[in-house]
């Protein structure tokens, strides 16, 4: 989908969505992970952090299909965390506004 804005600019719809989709998995992992493991996986290396940020999401999605992802080192279960509802809400809000946002960037009336 075409979401207007740039990933690096948090004031644009795409940048804000990217910020939310990055921050929520970090917040979900903050509490159940041991502090040293959290820092090692989510703070030391950007590529490793991106991989491990997606792991809680894969846990959540694959559980619906009776699959159980495995990691090394073993990571705590996060599929039941209440912050997933906020992530879903952010995506739903963006999808609900997408057509109006795209019309405004294609020369239509401004959308705020």
N, C-alpha and C positions, 0 to 999 in steps of 0.2 A: 504494500500500500504506500501511497505517497503522502507522507506526513510532512507538512511544511516546517522549515527551520533547519538548524544545524545541530549536530550532536553536542558540540562544545559549548553552545550558547543555551544556558538554562532558562533564559527568558522566552525561548521559542517552544512551540509545542513538541517538536522532536527532541530537543534538548531536555525539556522537563520530563518527558516520558522516559528518556534514557536515564536521567538522574533517579527517578522513582524505581525503575526496573533494576538499577544497580544497588540502590540504598536498601531496599526492602530485603533482598536475600542476605545482605550483610547484617542487617538488624536481626533477622531470623536466626542466623548462625551465631550471633554474639553471645547469647545466654547459654545454650546447651553445649557449645564447644568449650573445651578447656582453653584458657586464655593463651597459653603458649602455642597450642595448635591453631587457634584462630589467627593469631599474629603471623604464624608461619605460612598459612594457606591463603589468607586474605589481605595481608599487608606487605609482605616482603617482595613479591614479584607480581607484576601486573598480569602476565600471561597465566600464571598459576592461579591468581585470584579470579580471573575470568572463568577458568575451567571449574573451579570449586564453587563459584557463585551459581553456576548452572546446575550443580549437583543436587542441592535441595529442591530445585524445581523439577529435575528429573525424578527424584524420589516421589514427589507429589503426583506427577502425571502418571508415572508407571504403576503406582499403587492401584490406580483405577483399573488397570489391565492385569492385575495380579502378578506384576513383575517387581522384583526387588533389586535395585541397583546395588552394586558392591563397590567399595572403594578401599584403597590402601593409602593411608591408614584408615581403619574403620571410623566412620563418622556417625554421630548421633542422629536419630530420627528427627526430622523437622517437618514432616508432612502435615501435622496437625496444628501447627502454630497459628494463632489468630491473626497475625499480620498478613497471611495469604489473602484474607478477605480484602484488605486495603489495596493489595496489588491488583486483585481482580477488579476492584472498583475503579482504580486509576485507568486500567485498560478499557473498561466499559465506557467511562466518561470520554476518553480520547476517541473511541470508535463512534460514539454518539455525536461528537462534534466534527468528525472528519469531513463530512460532505460540505458543511458550512465553511470550514477552514480552507478546503481546497477551492471552493468557489471564490472566496475572497482573494486567494493568491492568483487565481486565473482572471482577475479583473472585475470580479463581482463586488457587491457591497462589502465594506469592511466588517470584519467579525471580531468581536472582543470577548 
